[in-house]
Amino acid sequence: MRLAPTFYAGLHAGLRADLDAAGLDALVLDDPLDVAYVTGFAHFPNERPVVAYVPRAGEVLLLVPDLEREYAADQRASATLVAYPEFPGERSPFAVLRDAVEIQPRRAAHAPSTSFSRVQGLAATFDGTEWTDSDLVAARRLRKAPEEIALHAEAARIADAMVAEGARLVAKSGGELPTEAELAAHVTRFGAQLMYAEHEDVVVVPMLTGGLVYSGANSAQPHRLPGGDRLRRGEPFMLSLGCAVGGRFVESERTFLLGEPTSEQRHYYSVVREAQHVGTEALRPGTRCVDANRACLDVIRRAGFARYLRHRQGHGIGLGFHEPPWVADGDDTVLAPGMVLSSEPGLYVPGHAGYRVSDTVLVTEEGPRRLTGYPRDLADIVIGA
């Protein structure tokens, strides 16, 4: 599950070239996903700073609190470890970092996401350095390397298995169907057990497996958390599931119809399925995100359901479940090979239900490649008809 040291060596070389082109001497990263991307160290973020320091020349440093020093070593972080005693401590953690830096940078950058207080702390500690912000790492994270794509593909296999297991549990239920929370707990546990059974050295991230489960009228509220409501025959329900392999996420999501579908349910579902097909086919190199989004959602608008639209077609997926680019109005990003995106249009009818189909899609030179592949035909999502 862990990327090889050669991946990080190549990434570090690329970042040094980026720094040189930008006229920067160093880059400081404190976002936990940026840290994981650059060093391979996955951690639970809190008030104690964890920082990757990438110099234009010299070793990449990983600043960690001493209580995480062994954990970083256990993960074979691709950086030289620099530990500070505690936070806030008698000395600033940034002072410990400054003392470990071989050559003090004249001009350095932090990520745009770095908090104002931490930027102030860096400026006060590196008092001879001119600071700016830079999205160099964000730009590199847009396009996944082959090694990362392999992790996404394995995550997709497990996520599809989680969806299948959720459908199986509902199908075999007797007189009493599970609650949303019970179903969510079951598929989360199933995915984690499958991952540990089939892999060694699992990379643990805050959400290793899991997702959202909602049914009936609740499913008309996107991102509603699973509750104690019990699934009911005759109503749709959604399994919005995902997992991370090697820290790389996917999502696999299907709306299921529980019992013989009504003509209304069939119509809503067929429109969303067609929108998802059109939107997915639009995820090709050279296409702007805004144009793919428009092509996708126009299917729903032409069907007369514009009032039931609540969100964009999709978003980027990587070390984060949601990250750039955004397949949405307002994002002119041009799609390129190596980008991994969700394609998840939906329509939401208040008081009735929501209908959404989501796959994780890889942009390739030849066009879109679905990494998740749970069936999407109407016959495949009807349970107990």
N, C-alpha and C positions, 0 to 999 in steps of 0.2 A: 504493500500500500504506500510505502514511502518512496518519494522520488530519489533517484541516485545522485550522489555528489556531483556527477558530471552535469546534471541539469542545473544545479546552483552555480557551478563554475561558469557555465555558459551564460547564465542570467547575469551574474556579477560582471562578467566581461562586457555584456551588452549595456548594462547600466553605467559602467565607467565610460563607455563611448558616448552615451547620452549626456553624461555630465560634462564631458569634454566639449561636446557640440554646443551645450548650453552655457558654457563659461562658468561652470560651478565646480567647486572643490569637494563638496560633500553633500549627501542627502540624508536627512534624519526622518525616520518613519516610526510612528507610534500607533497607527491603526493596527489592531490585532491581525486583520486579514493581510495587510501589507507586510507585517512582520513574518507571518506564516509563508507568504509568497516568496519572500527574499531569503529566508533562513531555514524554513521547514519547521519552525517552532510554533506549535499550536498551543494556545493557553486561554484561560478564562480571564477576560479583562476586568480590572478593578482599579482602585485608586493608585496602586503602585505602578509607576511607569515601566513599560517594557519597550525598548527602543532598538531598532536596527539602524546602524550607522554605516553608510556606504560611502567610502572616500574615492576620489578619482584615482588615487594611488595608495596602495597599502591594503591591509586586511579589513574585511567587513567585521564589525563588532556587534555583539548582541548584549545590550544592557538589560540585566534582570535583577530583581530582588534576590537576596541570597537564599530565601526560602524556595525559590524556583530554579536554583542553579543546577541541582541534580536532575530535575525534571527535563531541563533543556539539554543536559548532557545525555540523558536516556534517549531523547528523541534524535540524537546525533545532529543537532543543529549545525548548519553549514555557516558558521561564524565563530570568531573568537569570543568566548564568554567573558563578560565584565560584570561582576556582582557588587551590589551595594547593600549595606546592612539592613536598613529598614526605611520606611517612609512614614512621616516626612524626614525623620532622622536629624542628626546634628549637622550633616552636610547634605546638600542637594544631590540627588542621584545624577543630575547633569554635571555636577562638579566631578563626580567619579568618572563619568564618561569622558569629560574633557581631559582628565589626567591620563586616560588610556589612549587618547588620540596621538599618533606620532607627530603629525604636522597640523598645527592649528589652521583651519580653513579661513581664507580671506573672504570668500563668498560661498554661502551654503544655502540649502533650501530645506524646507519641511513640507509635508503633504498639506494640501488645502484643508483637510479635516482636522489637523492638529488644533487643539483648543487654544484660546487666547492666553490663558494662564500658562500653558506649557511653552508657547512661543515667547512669552515674557521671560520665563525661566531660562530658556536657551539663550536669549539675547543677553541676559544679565550674567550668565556663566561664560559664554563665549563672547566676551566683551569686545574683542577685536574683529569680530566677524560681521559681515553684512548679510542679513537674512532676507530671504524671499520665499514664496511658495512655488511649488512645482508639481505637476501631475505626470511626471515621467513614469512612475510606477503604474498609475492608473491606465496610461496609454498602453503599456506593455501587457497589462492584465486583460485587455480587450480580446487579444488573439491568443488562443491556447496552443501550447506546444504539443507535439504528438504524444509525449509522455503524459501530459495532463488529459488529453482526449481519451486515452486508454482508461484513466481513472473515472472520467465521466461516464464512459460506456459501461463500466462495471457497476457503477452506481445506478445507472438506468436499468440494468438487469435486475438488481435487487429491488428497486422502487416498483417496477412492474410486478415482481413477485409479491410485494406488499399489497398492491391493488388486487391482485388475483386472490390473495388470502382473505382480504376483507370481503370480497364478493362471495367467496366460498363459505365464510362464517355466516353471512346473512342467509345464503341459500339453504344451509343445513339447519338453520334455526327452526325450532318447532313452533309451539303456540306463542311463545314470547320472544320478540325480536330484541336485539341488544339496544342499549342507549348509545347516543353519539359518543359519549365518553368511554364506554366499554369497548366500542368498536375501535376507537382511536388508540386506546391502550393496547388492545390485542395486536393491531397491525404494527404498532411501534415496537412492541416486544418481539414479534415475529421477525421484523427486519433486522433488529439487533442480534438476535440469536443466529439468524442466517449468516450475517456478516462475520460473527466470531467463529462460527462453525467452519467457514470456508476460507478464512484469512488469518494469517499471523500478523502480529505487530500492527493491530488496528490503530489508525490515527483517530484519536478521540477529539471531537469538536463539540461545542455546546449543544448542538442538535444533531446527533449522529443519525438517528432515524426518527420519523414522526410526520406530523402534518395535521390537517384539519378534516373533520368529519361533521357534516351537518345535513339535516333532513327536512323535508317538507318546506314550510314557509321560512324556516331558519336559513335555508340555503339561498334565499333571496338576499341575504346580507353577506356580501363577500368578506372573507377573513374573520367571520364570526368563530369564536372558540367553541369546541365541543362542550355540550352540556348534558344534563340529565334527561333530556327528551328522548323518548324511545322511538325508533323507526316504526313507521306504520305502513301496512300494505296499501297500495294504491297511490303512494306518494313517492316522488323522486328522492334520492339522497346522493350526496357527493362524497367521494374519497379523493382528497387533495393531499397526496403523499409524496415524500421525498426522503433522500438520505445523502450522506457524504462519504465517499470513498477517497482516502488520501486527502481529505479536506475539500474535495471537489464535489459540488452538489448537482443534483438533478431534481426535477419534479415530474411526477406522472399522475395525471388526474382524470377521473372519469365521473360522469353523472350516470347513475343507475336508475332504472325504473322498476319499482317493486310491485309486481303484478302486471296483468294485461294492461298495456298503456292505452290511455284515451287518445282520441284523435288530436286533442289539444296538446297533449304531452309529446306525441309523435311529431307534430308540426314544430313545436319549439325546439325539440332536439335536432331535427333534420336541418333547421336553419343554422344552429350553432355548429353542427358538424361540418356543414358546407363552408361556413365562414372560417373555421379552423383549417380546412383543406386549402382554401384559397390563400389564406394568410401564410400558411406554411410554405406553399409553393412560391410565394413572393420573397422568401428569405434567401436571396441569391446574391452573389458578389456583384457589387456595383449599384445595388438598390439602396435607396435611402430608407432609414427606419420609418420616417413619416409616411412614405409612399406605401410600404408594406402594411402599415397600420391602417391606412385609408382603404386599401383594397380589401383587407380583411373585414373591417367594420362596416363597409358599404354593403356587404352581403346582408347584414342584419338590418341596416337602414332600408334597403330596397324591399325587404320582407315586411316593412311597416312596423318594426319593433325598435325604432330609434329611442323611444322613451324608456326602454328597458336596458339601455346601455349604461354601465357604471364605470368602466375602466378601459384602458388601452388593450392592444393585442398581446403585448408581452414585454419582456425585459431580458437583460443579460443574466447569465448564471455562471458562477465560477467558484471562488472560495466563499462567496456570499450567495445566499438564495436569490437576492435581488441586487443587481449591480448594473452599471452601464454596459452597453447602450440601452436606451429605452425605446422599445418599438411602439412609438406614440407620437401624437401631434407635438411639434416643437423640438423633436430630435432629428437633426439633419445628418446624423452619422451615416456614412456609407458602409454598408455591410462588406465584410471581407472574409476570406477563408480563415478558419480557426476560431471564429466567434461562435459561442454557444448561447442559445437564446430559448426562452419559453415562447410557445405559441398557444395562447390561452384565451381566446375570446369567450365572452359569456353574455347571457341576457338574464335579467332578474325581474321577476314579476312579483311585486309586493303582495303578500298574503297568500301566494300560491307556491312558488319555488324558484330556484335558480337553475340554470343549465350552463355548464362550462365543460370544455374538453381541453386538456393541456398536455402537450408533449414537449420534451426537451429536444432541441434541434441544433445540429451542427451545420454551419455554413461551409460548404466545400467548393472547390473549383467547378465541380459538375452540377452544383445546386444544393438544395437542402437535404440533409440526411437525418431522419428521425432516430434519436438514440433510444427513446422510449417507444414501445411498440404494442402496448396493450390494445386489443381490438377496439374499433370505434363504430362498427356498424350497429344499427338498431338491435339486431338479433343478439349481439354480443353483450349488450348492456341491460337487457331485460332479465329480471330474476323472478322465477316463480310464476310465470304466465300460465 
